[in-house]
Structures are given as structure tokens and as C-alpha cells.
């Protein structure tokens, strides 16, 4: 089977090379295959197959086999992997295969698929040396669909990720595809799929689509490789103008103090981290009545190399916000906003010695703000019965504290915004309103404009909240402490270790599940007794009468949560997008308990013990986060 897969992959590569050599280069562009030596490549491919048959393979051969003998699967953010050759990588062939599988499944599921079509968007990623870019992969996605006479709503330029699910709902499409790797390293790309409800696909659709991909491995026709098809097919439309206009119109539903915004003296700096966000955040600010934020010039325009940051993830904090903070000092701006490269996440820093808010802290502020404005419009407490806030289970419990006091409903989901998006859809069908949702990794959704985290709308909402508080002579940080005084301090710590070896990750979690003998989890952490354990990988929850987890079982990833006697909640989980083991700890204090230094000291002790005792970084050669 492996030899067959290898032969198919090499044959398709060879055909694509021949196809590109036959194609005349366009004026002013460099032929992609200029430096190819076809005979040499064919000989190398033949030699590799001979060595496989002979059972004699080098380390390079084994690396090639690893790429060829495994496939990508849908994680918390769809398919995501480095760009490069192989079935486990993002490239022309794997995107064509993925789209064929998706198209085949959708045609079986929707009787009206041929009229509903698919929305396709892309970010600004690309590799100059290989010619692989998000735009090219999006065009190939469209070409596969158009080859089967399926209408395609392909954006003509890069857009924020939330524009794709927004367009799916607005246009009544059967599905959406966004080609993006969000905040991952520049080498990566991804293929994110949205269902007709606008939420990312979840079970059983993800498994069925993967099965369908396996059944459609050979490209259907030469048309699947023709990205130019999007320029000539009458079935292709560009939804950019309509969707952007509708989005900005609906964004006004989140604007509560436009007159105050117009007179705001607070200045804002925005970084789009070399991605898609600049134009859209500028327009969102104008929609709210603000002057446009001051852009960081070095990071305003798309750059697939992310040349001015060590990593394109604003969640990393002050170390990657250096240019933004320097510009804010120069311009005397009070607030820095940073959207990640596909503009679905948002980081915030405030000038008070420059505090960079964690995702949990910003969620406390945004949750308070959305509730505050909702109550202004709905003074009857009975109206709270149909109001919800949502958060992933590894995020802060601060919204739960809000709900206990204010009387609205709060629910947790598994990690990943796909779970939140689908839950929003389910709740809306029964007449409920979700006014705020978040995940601790700086992913926020104010209202339910789109069932996906949204850095563009969140940036405008944060600006209005900051302007309102500024008018009350309060900073964001001061209001955060006011919130904690009312609802209880929630001190949290989130970080990760890097592990590039999957068997080591399996070994670590196997050891935890057999810590004190067969099937016996740890009983202590940092000298504090563990009172409950929830393992959603296996479906075990010691706090439930039937010992079964209320959250859905998720066997494709590792996640274990420990509830300690002192009130600390700690979780270990594998990332769905990167080779990381993430850890989350939080100390939830009762309202009025303001001994923050004691809470922080206790939390640091438990966090250190969680990592050292359970993950054993030195023994397992784990790379600790470098801040």
C-alpha cells in the first residue's frame, strides 16, 4: 500500500511538472519550474522506489516515507501542516484531494448542492521558492469544484477568516473553505472547512469527509490543476463587495456609544502582523465612529515571511509587540491592538507600564462589557433566562462567576471554536441568545454575528469599551480589578512545552493514566490533594456519579483536567494545530478575596509541579516556552 501511495504521489508530481513546463509563462513572471532538471528528478524518484523495494533506506528516505505514508486529519482548526511534498503536507495535490473528498461528500449530503455552492477564501501566506501560496491553493480548491459544475463564491483578494463562515450563512452556501494557517509559523498552511451553519465542521462530518478524501485520491481531471479556471468559469462569483458591506452594516449592532466614540481623545495603534487585518480593522473603526487606528507601518502590509516578528502570534505578548509599543509611545497612544495574520484573534496592551492582557483577562472585560450593554437594553431580570455566554473548558471560569450572580446561563465546550460555533447554532434554534463567547488563546466573539472567533469585530468593541471607560476616568486594567472585586479574582496561567515526537506525547499521557499503578491517576500535585479528574480522551470523570465525562469524548487528542483541594483547576492537553503540550491553571477566589499575591504564589507553585511532576520536561526532552 505504501509503495502504491508513493507511486501515485510521484506520478502526479511528474504530471504536474510536465503540465507546468508546457504552459507558457505570463509576461513579467518567472516560470516556476525554471531550475528543474526533469531527468535528474525522475532518476531520484526511481532510485527512491528501488531503495524502498530493496529495504535499504537512508534517513532522508525515511523522512520522505513519513510524509508519504500518513495523512492529515481535521484538528481544532481543520487540516494544518507545513507546506511541502507528501500526503502529510499542504500542497497542490493534497488540497485537490481534500476538495474532491469534500465535494463528493457534499453532493451526497445536499440535494441542492449544485445550486448552493461553496465559499472559498484565503490569507496572505506563501512560499516564493515553491510557488505554493494560499491564493493558489484557494484557486485550485475552486477549480476542483468548478470542474464538477459546482458554483464557487471565491473572494478576489485575501480576507479575514471570519468572512468565510459569515459568507456561508449570508449566501446560503453548502460549505466554506478558508486556506489559512492563522498564527502558525511561516512554513505552515491549512485548509479550514465550515458547514452550512457557518460553524467549523465537527463529527460526524469531519470523519465522513476524511473517508471521502481517501476514496478520491486520484485527481479527477486535468481541470483540477487549472487555477486559471476561476477567471473564465461563469459559475465563479466574487462575494467580496457584498459580504464586506453586509458585515460592516451588521457590525453596527455591537456599537452602543457612537456619539462618545466620535469625540474620543484616546488614541489607538493597530498591528496586522503582516496579515490580512489592516483594511478591515480600519473600516470597522470608522463604522463605530472612531478615527482610524494608527497602523504599525512595518507590519501593515502582507508579508508571508513575517519578517519583523520572531513568530506571527500576538498571543506571545510583549516580545512580539515591540514595534507596536514603540509606535504607541511615539504617538502617545493609550491602547495597542494586534490581530493575528488571518485576523480571527486579538491581543490588547494598555499604557500603564504597558500591560499586555491575557486572553482570560480580556474575556473578563469583554464579558462584562457585553453584559453591561445588554442589561441597559433589557432591564427586566427575567430576560436573562434566554441569555448565554460560552467558553472552552480550558479557559477562565470568570464567565461562570458572572452567571452565578447575574442569572444568565453559562456553558463550557471542548477546546476549539468549532465547538462554540456549533453550540451557538443549536442555542439559536431554541430562541436563545449568545452575547459573548471566548477561548483563552485570545479568540473572542461579541454577539453572534458569525459563529467563529473574530478579531476585526472584537477590535472595534474593545476600542469602544476603552473609550467609554476613559470617559469615566477608568483604564481597562482598573476596570478589570473592579470586575474581580465583584465576581472574585480569577488568577490564571497558560503556557506550553514543545514536543516534536508523537510517541513521547503518548508515553507522557500513558504514564499519567497509570501514575500510581494500573489505571490509577495521580493523587497529589505540588503537595495538594487532587479531588477530581476528568479525562475527555477516555471519557472518564471522577466527579460524575457514573464516572462518565459530560463533555464529548475526544479520542483524537489528549486532555486531562485535575481539580485540586485548594480550588485550583489544572489541565494538560495537546494542541490541535502545533507540536505542543499546553497547560492551563487557574485559581478561582470568592468575591471580596483580594489577596492576589497569595493566589498568584500558590498558582505558580501548582503550575510548576504540574509541569515537572507530570510532563518531566528534562527526561522527555521537551522544549520549554521561550518568552
N, C-alpha and C positions, 0 to 999 in steps of 0.2 A: 504493500500500500504506500509506503514511504517513497519507494522508487517511482511509483506511478505519479504521486503528487509532485515529486521533483521534476519528472519528465514533463508534466503538464506546465509547471511554472516556467521551466526553461524554454519550452516550445512557445509559450505565449510571449515571453520576453523577446525571443528571436523574431517572432512575427511582428511585434511592436517596433523592434529596431528596423526591420525591413520596411515597414509602413512609413516610419518617420524618414528614412533615407529617400523613399520615393517622393515624399511630399516636398514641394519647392518651398524654400524659406521665404517668409514675407519680408518686404522691404524694411531695412533697418534692424532686423532681428538676427540673432546668431542661431544657426542650426543647432539644435540641442545635441545631436549625435556627432558633432564635428570631429571629436577626437576618438571616436570608436574605431577599434580595429576588429572588424567582424570575424575574420579568420581566427585571430587570436582568442576572441571571446568564445567562439564555437569550440575551439580546441580545449580551452579551460573547462567549459561546461562538460565536454565529452570525458575529459580526464577525471572530473569530479564523479561522474556517474560510474566510470571504471573503478575508481578507488572505493566507492560505496559497495559495488558488487564484489570486489576483492576483500572487503572488510578491513581495508587499510586506510585510515583517515587521520588527517592532521587536526590540530586544534582549530584551525581555520575551517576545515571541513565540518567539524562538529558544530561550530558556530552557525555555519550555513544550514546544517541539518536541523538545528534547534529552531531556526527561523522558518524552515520549510515544513516541519512536522508538528507544528502546533498552530492553532488558530486563535484569533482574538475573540473575546466574548463580551457581552454587554455588562459593564460595571455600573457604578453610580452615575457615570456621565457618558454612557454609550460605549462605542468602540474607541479606544485610545491607545496609541503606541508610537514608537519612533517611526519617522518616515524612512523607507528603505526597502530593499528587496526581501521577499519572503512572505509566507502566508500569515505570519505573526506580526507583520509590519503594515503601516499605512502606505499604500502605493496605488498606482493606476489599477492594477489587476484586482487587488483586494477590495477597492471601492466599487469597481464594476461588479464583482461577485456579490458584495453586500447589497448593492442596489438591485441586482437581479433577484436575489432572495427576498428582499423587501417587496419588490414589485409583484413577484409571484404570490406571496402571502396576501398582500392587499387585494389582489384581483380575486382571490378565493373568498376573502372575508367580506368585501364590499360589493354588492351587486351593481352599484352605481360608480364604481371606481373610475371608469373611463370618462366620467363627466366631472368628478370631484378633483382629481389630480393630486399633485404633491407640491408642497412649498420647499424650495431649496435656497439656503443662504450660506455665506462663508465669511471667514475672518481674513486677516492680512498675513497669515503665515506662509512661508515658502522657503525652498532651498534653491538658491541660484544655480549651484553646481549640477543639480539633477533635473531642474525644471519642474519639480513637484511643488505645487502650491495649493492652498485652499481653493483659490478661484478655479484652477484647472480641475481639481477633484470634484468641485461642485458642477462644473460643466460636463464632466464625464457621468456624474450621477444623473444629470438632466438628459444626457444623450441616451443612456440605457432606457429611461422611462419613455422618451420620445420615440425610440425605436419600436416600442410596443404601443404607440398611439395613445399614450397617457399624457394629459395636459400637465405642464410644468410651470409653476409660478417661480421663476428663478430671478432673484434680486440681481440687478445690473451692477451693483457695487457691494462692497463689504458692509455688513450691518451688525448691530449688537445681537448676541444670541437670543435674547427675549423677543426680538422682532419675528423670528421664525414661528414659535408657538402662537404669538399674537396673530400672525397672518393665517395660520392654520384655522384658528377659530373664526376670524373675521371673514375668510374666504370660503369656509365650509369645506376645506380640503380633507382628504382622507388621512394624510400624514404630513410630516415635515422632516427635513434633513438639514442639520446645521453642520458644516465642516469646520471644526474648531478643536483646539486642544486647550482652550481657555488660558490658564495661567501656567501651564506646564513649560518645561524647558523648550528652547527654540527647535530642538531636534524632533519634537513630537508633533503629531496632528491627531485628529479624531473625527468621528462620524456619529453625530448625536441624532437620535430618532425620536420624533414626537408623534403621539397618537392623535386621532381626530378631536379629542377633547382638549388638546393643547398641552397636555402633560407628557413628560417623557414616558416611553414605553416601559411597562412593568410586566410581571408574569400574568398570564401565560404568553403574551405576545412576544416578549424578548426571546424566549426559548423556541417558539414556533418559527420566528424569523431566522434564528440561527440554524434551525433544522432545514429551513427552506434554502438558506445560503448553501449549505452542504450539498443540496440537490441540484444547484445551479452553478457549478464551479466553472464550466467552460463558457467563455463569452458567447452570447447568443449570435452575434454577427459583427461584421467589421464596423457597423454603425455605432456600436458601443464605445469604440475608441475615438470617435469623431467629435471632439469638443466643439467644432465649428457648426454642428447641427443646431445648436441653440440660437444661432444667428439667422437660420433660414427656415426653421420649422414654424408653421402657423399655430402650433399647439403650445408654443412657448410664450408666456407673457411676463412682463416685468412689474411686480406689485409695489415697487419702492415708493413712488409718489403717493399712491392711495394709502398704503399702510402707514407711512410716516405721518401723513396728515391725520388719519384716524387716531393713531397712537397719541399724538400731541393734543388732539381735541379731548380724548378721554382722560389724559393726564390731568386736566383741569379739575377732575373730581377729587384729586388729592391735594388741591390748593385751597387753603382755608383763610388766608390772610393776604390777599393780593395787594391791597392798598398799603399795608405795612411793608410788604416786600418792595414796592416801588420806591419807598422812601428810605430803604435800608442803607445804613452807612457802613455796615460790616462788609469787608472785602474777602473774596474767596479766590483761592488758587486751585486749579484742576490739572491733574496729570492723567493722560490716557494710556500711559505705559506703552507707547509705540503701537497702540492698537486701534480699535475702531471708534473709540468713545468720543473724540473731540467734538465733532459737528453735532452729535446727538445731545450731548450734555449742554452745549451752548444753547441749542434750541429749547431744551427743557427748561433752562433757567429763564429764558425770555418768555416762555409760556406761563411761568409763575410770576412774571412781572419784575424779575431781577435784571440787573445789568449782567452781561455775560461774565463768567468767571475768568480770571487771568490764566491763560494756558502756560504750562511749562514748555518753552519753545523747543528744547532738545527732545521732548517726548511727545510732542503734539501730533506728528505725522507718523504714518505706518512705517515700521521697520522690522522685518521678520527676524533680524539678528538681535533685537532688543539691546542695542549697543550701549546704552547709557545706564543699564541696571545689571547687577550681577545675577538676578533672576527676575522674571517678569511677574512676580506675585506680590501685590501690595500687602498681603497678609503678613509678610515677613517684617513689616514695621519700619522703624526709623532708618534702618540700614539701607533700605531700598527707596526711601522717600527723601533722600538727601537733597536732590535738586529742587524738589517741591518746597522743602522747608527753607532752603536758601532764598528762593524766589519770594516766598511769603515774608521773610524778614525784610528783604529789599523793598517790597511793595507795601509793607505794613498791613498785610492781610492776616485776619484772625483765624481763618479756617482753611485747612488743606483737604481737598477731596481727591482721591485716586481711584479710578476704575481700572480693573484688570484688562488684559488685551482684548477680550471679547465683550467687555462692559456688562457682565452679569454680576460682578462683585464690586464692593465699595469699601474703601478704607478711609478713615477720617482722623485728622490730627487737629488739635486746638492749641492756640498760642497761650500757654500758661506754663512756660518752661517746656513747651511742646509735648503735650500728652498725646500719644497715639492710642486711640481706643481699641480695645479688643472687640471681636465680634459679639461676645456676650454683653459687654458694656454698651455698645451701640444699640444692641437689641433692646436693652432695658430702656434706653432713651426713646427709641422709635416706638416701642410698645406703649410706653407712657403717652407719647405724643398722639398716636392714633386713637388711643382710648380717650384721652382728654378731649379731642375734637369730636369724636363720636358721641360722647356724653353731652357736649354742648348742643348737638343737634337732636339728641334723644334723651331728654331729661327724665323720662319715666323709667325707673329701675326695672320694671317688668320687661322692657325691651331687650334687656341683657340676655334673656333666655335663649335667643336665637343667634347670639354673637359668639364667635370663636376666635381664638388665637392658636397657632400651631408652631411647634418646634421639633427639631430632630432630637432623638433621645440622648445624644452626646452633648447637646447644647445646654446652656444655663437653665435652671428651674425658675428663673425670675418671673416668667410669664405665669407660671403656676401659682406663685405667690400673689401676683396681681389678681388672678381669677378667684382665689380663696376670699379675698377681701372685697372685690368689686362685683362678684356674682356672675361673670360671664363664664363661658366654657373654654377649657384648655385641653389640648390633646398632644401627645407625642407620636412621632413616627420613627421608622428606621432612618439611619443616616442616608443622605442624598435627597435632593429637592424633588426627585421624581415621586417619592412617597408623599411629600407635601402637596405637589401639584395634583396628584390623583385624589387625595383626600379632599382638597378644595372642591374638586368637581363633584365628588359624592355628596358633600355637605350642601352644595348649592342646589342639588336636585331635590332636597327636602326643605328648601326655604330658609336655610341658614346663611349667615354672612360671616366670612372670614375677613377680619380687618387688619390682621398682621401675622406674618409667618417669617421664620428665620432658621438658618443653620449657623453654628458658631464660626464657620470658616468664611466670615464676612459676606454671607449671602442673605439678602433681605427682600421681602415683598410687602409693600404697603398697599393695603386693599387687596383686590383680586383682579387687577387689570389684566394680568397674564399669569397662568399657573406655572411660573418659573421665577427664580430669583432675578432681580432686575437692578443693575447698578445705575442706570440712567434715571429712572423714576426716583430711586432712593436718594440719589444725589440732590435732586430738587427738593425732596421732602426734608432732608437734613438741613439744607440751606434755609428753608422756611422756619424750621424749628429753632435753628441757631439765631435767626433774625428776631423771632418772637421773644426768645429768652434774653437776647441782647437788649431789647426794648424794655425788659423787666429788670435790667441790670444784673442778669444772671449769665454765667457761662454754661456750656454744656457739662463741664465737669462738676460745677456746683449743683446743677440740677440732678446729675447722676447721684450725688450723695444725698440730695433731698429724697430721691426715689428710694434709696437704700434705707434711709431713716424710717420711711413709711412702711416699706414692704419687707425689710430685713436685708442685711448685707449678704451679697452672693459673691464670694471671692472664688475665682476660678483660675485654672492653669491648663493651657493646651500646648502641646508640643509633639515632637515625633523623633524617632530614630530611623535611619535608613538601613534597609536590608535588601541587598540585590540578589539574595539566594532564596528561592521559594522553599526548598526543603528545610532550611534553617527556620523559616517562619512557622512551618508545620511542626517542627520539633519543639519550638518555644511554646506554642499553644497546647501541644500534646502534653508537655511537662506540667503546664498549669492545671490541666484537667486531671492529672494524676499526681498532684503535688505531694499529698500525704498518703500515697498508696493508690491502688487501682480505683479509678472513678471518684477520687476524693480531691476536691478543690482546696486551695489554701484556706486556713482558718484565721490567720493573722496577717496584717500588713503594717509594717512600721511599729509593731508592738500593740496595735489596736485590733480588737476582735472584729472579724468580718461577720455581719449578721445575716446578709442575704447575698446570693449570687444569681445573676441572670446570664445565661449563655444562649444568645439567639442563633448561634451556629448549630447548636444541637437541639434547641427548643426547650432547654431546662430553665426553670425559675424557682428557686427555693422559697420565694415569698408567696407563691400561689398554692392553694390547697391541693391542686392536682399536680403540682410541680412543673406545670407547662407554661411556657412564655406566652404572654398576651400579645406581644409583638410577633409578627410573622417570622417563621424560621427562615434564615438566610444562609444556606449551606455553602454558597459560593464565596463567602468571605468570613473572616474571623472577628468575633466581637464578644467580649465578656465584661460584664459590669459587676463591681463589688460595692455593696452598701456597708459602710463601717459604723461601728457603735457610736462614734463621736459625731456622726452626721455627715461625714464626707462621702461623696459618691465618686467612684473612680471607674473609668472604662478604658480598656485596651481594644484596639481594632486595627485591622489592616485597611490601608487606603484603597479606594476603588479606582484610582487613576494613576498612582505613583508607587514606587517600591518602598513604602513607608509603613512602619507600625506607629500609629498615632496613640497618644494617651491624653485623657481628659480627666481632670479632678476638679471638684467644686465643694466648697464649704458653705452651706446654706444656714444663715443665722436667723433667729427670730427677730421680728420688728423691735427696734429700740436697742438692740445689742450693737454698740458702736466700737467694740474693742477690736478694731480692724487689724492692728499689728499682731495680736494674738491669733486671730483667724488665719492671717497670711503665714505666720510662722508654723502653725500646725499643718496647714495645707502643703507647704513646701516639704515638710518632714515626710508626710504621707506620699507625696509625689515622688520624692527621691527613693523611698523604699519600694514603691510600686515598680519603678524602672529597674532598680538594682536587684531586687529580690526575684522578680517575675520575668524580666526580659534578659537579665545578665548580659549587658552590652559588651563587656570585655571578652567574656568567654565565647560569645556568639559573633564577635567581630562586627558589631553594629556600629554605625556611624552616628554619633550624637549630632543634634542640630547645631549648626554654627550660626550664632546671632551676632 
